């Protein structure tokens, strides 16, 4: 719907203005005839990789790749929270990953459920973290169900690591 397109357009621009990693917004198309939903247009993020491509097959079993995916997602979420952004739908599918000299960086591509505040409360941060954990588990379960993830990988076990990594980084940056 148009109101979500407008909201996401605003939030992605605010993220970019704050120097946070996100896709570049090109246009918001709203007010289409016959009540057709609006559309957000973004520029292609060069050298980016969706999680399905990154983790399919041996992805999580390649040394350090699974760790880098989790760490880059956690870094992104902490950076958003420090800047007062509540994501509301942090997930692997709402993120693009970019490799750069052995490092992996995460970029927000979907923010329609988000909102910016002067500062997030502990409850808002915890809710966002819970949503992230559940959504990451769901994304990994989806890969597993499609036969693209090794059967011996526990998607929920992997996703539950997000909370510990988040808490460790949060304490480090806010101490």
C-alpha positions in Angstrom: 0.0 0.0 0.0 1.0 3.6 -0.7 1.4 4.5 3.0 4.0 1.7 3.5 5.9 2.7 0.4 6.0 6.3 1.6 7.1 5.2 5.1 9.9 2.9 3.7 11.1 5.5 1.3 11.5 7.9 4.3 13.2 5.4 6.5 15.7 4.2 3.9 16.6 7.8 3.1 17.1 8.5 6.9 19.3 5.4 7.2 21.4 6.6 4.3 21.6 10.1 5.7 22.9 8.6 9.0 25.6 6.7 7.1 24.0 3.3 7.8 24.4 0.5 5.3 21.3 0.4 3.1 20.2 0.3 -0.5 20.0 3.6 -2.3 16.4 4.8 -2.8 15.6 6.0 -6.3 11.9 6.6 -6.2 8.6 5.9 -4.5 5.8 5.3 -7.0 2.4 5.9 -5.4 -1.1 7.1 -6.4 -1.4 4.6 -9.2 -4.8 4.1 -10.9 -7.3 1.5 -9.9 -5.9 1.4 -6.3 -2.9 -0.6 -7.5 -0.3 -0.8 -4.7 2.7 1.5 -4.8 6.2 0.5 -5.4 9.6 1.4 -4.0 12.5 1.6 -6.5 16.1 1.1 -5.3 19.4 1.1 -7.0 21.1 -2.3 -7.4 23.7 -2.8 -4.7 26.9 -3.8 -6.6 28.6 -7.0 -5.5 25.8 -7.9 -3.1 24.6 -11.4 -2.5 21.3 -12.6 -1.1 21.5 -15.0 1.8 20.0 -17.9 -0.3 23.0 -17.7 -2.6 25.5 -17.2 0.2 24.3 -20.1 2.4 22.9 -22.7 0.0 24.8 -25.9 -0.3 27.9 -25.8 1.9 27.4 -22.2 3.0 27.2 -22.8 6.8 29.8 -25.5 6.7 32.4 -23.4 4.9 34.8 -22.3 7.6 33.8 -18.9 9.1 31.1 -18.1 6.4 28.2 -18.9 8.7 29.9 -16.9 11.5 30.4 -13.9 9.2 26.8 -13.9 8.2 25.6 -13.9 11.8 28.2 -11.3 12.8 27.4 -9.0 9.9 23.7 -9.2 10.7 24.3 -8.5 14.4 26.6 -5.5 13.6 23.9 -4.1 11.3 21.2 -4.5 14.0 23.3 -3.0 16.7 24.2 0.0 14.5 20.5 0.5 13.7 19.6 0.4 17.4 22.4 2.8 18.4 21.0 5.3 15.8 17.5 4.9 17.2 16.1 2.7 14.4 13.6 -0.1 15.2 13.7 -2.5 12.3 10.6 -4.6 13.1 11.4 -7.3 10.6 15.1 -8.1 10.7 15.6 -11.2 8.7 18.0 -12.8 6.2 15.7 -12.1 3.4 15.4 -8.3 4.3 19.2 -8.1 4.1 21.8 -8.2 1.4 25.4 -9.2 2.1 28.5 -7.8 0.4 31.9 -9.4 0.5 34.9 -7.1 0.7 38.4 -8.2 1.2 37.4 -11.3 3.3 34.9 -9.3 5.4 31.1 -9.6 5.0 28.9 -6.5 5.5 25.1 -6.6 5.8 22.8 -3.9 4.2 19.1 -3.2 5.0 16.9 -3.6 2.0 13.4 -3.7 3.6 12.4 -1.3 6.3 8.6 -0.9 5.9 7.9 -2.0 9.4 10.6 0.1 11.0 10.5 3.4 12.7 13.1 5.9 14.0 13.1 7.2 17.6 15.5 9.5 19.5 16.6 6.4 21.4 15.3 2.8 21.6 14.1 1.4 24.9 15.5 -2.0 26.2 12.0 -3.5 25.4 12.2 -2.2 21.8 15.7 -3.6 21.3 14.7 -7.0 22.8 11.6 -7.2 20.6 13.7 -6.5 17.5 16.2 -9.1 18.6 13.5 -11.7 19.2 12.0 -11.0 15.7 15.5 -11.3 14.2 16.2 -14.6 15.9 12.9 -16.1 14.9 13.2 -14.8 11.3 16.8 -16.1 10.9 15.7 -19.5 12.2 12.8 -19.4 9.7 15.1 -18.5 6.8 17.5 -21.3 7.6 14.6 -23.8 8.1 13.4 -22.7 4.6 16.8 -23.5 3.1 16.8 -26.8 5.0 13.3 -27.8 3.8 14.4 -27.0 0.2 17.4 -29.3 0.6 19.9 -26.4 0.4 21.2 -26.7 3.9 23.0 -29.6 5.4 20.6 -31.7 7.5 22.8 -31.8 10.5 22.7 -28.0 11.0 20.2 -26.9 13.6 18.6 -23.7 12.3 17.2 -22.7 15.7 20.6 -23.4 17.4 22.3 -21.1 14.8 19.7 -18.4 15.2 19.9 -18.4 19.0 23.5 -17.4 18.7 22.3 -14.0 17.6 21.3 -12.9 21.0 24.6 -13.6 22.6 26.5 -11.9 19.8 24.2 -8.9 20.0 24.5 -8.6 23.8 28.3 -8.9 23.6 28.6 -6.2 20.9 26.1 -3.9 22.6 27.9 -4.0 25.9 31.2 -3.4 24.1 29.9 -0.3 22.2 27.8 1.2 25.1 30.2 0.6 28.0 
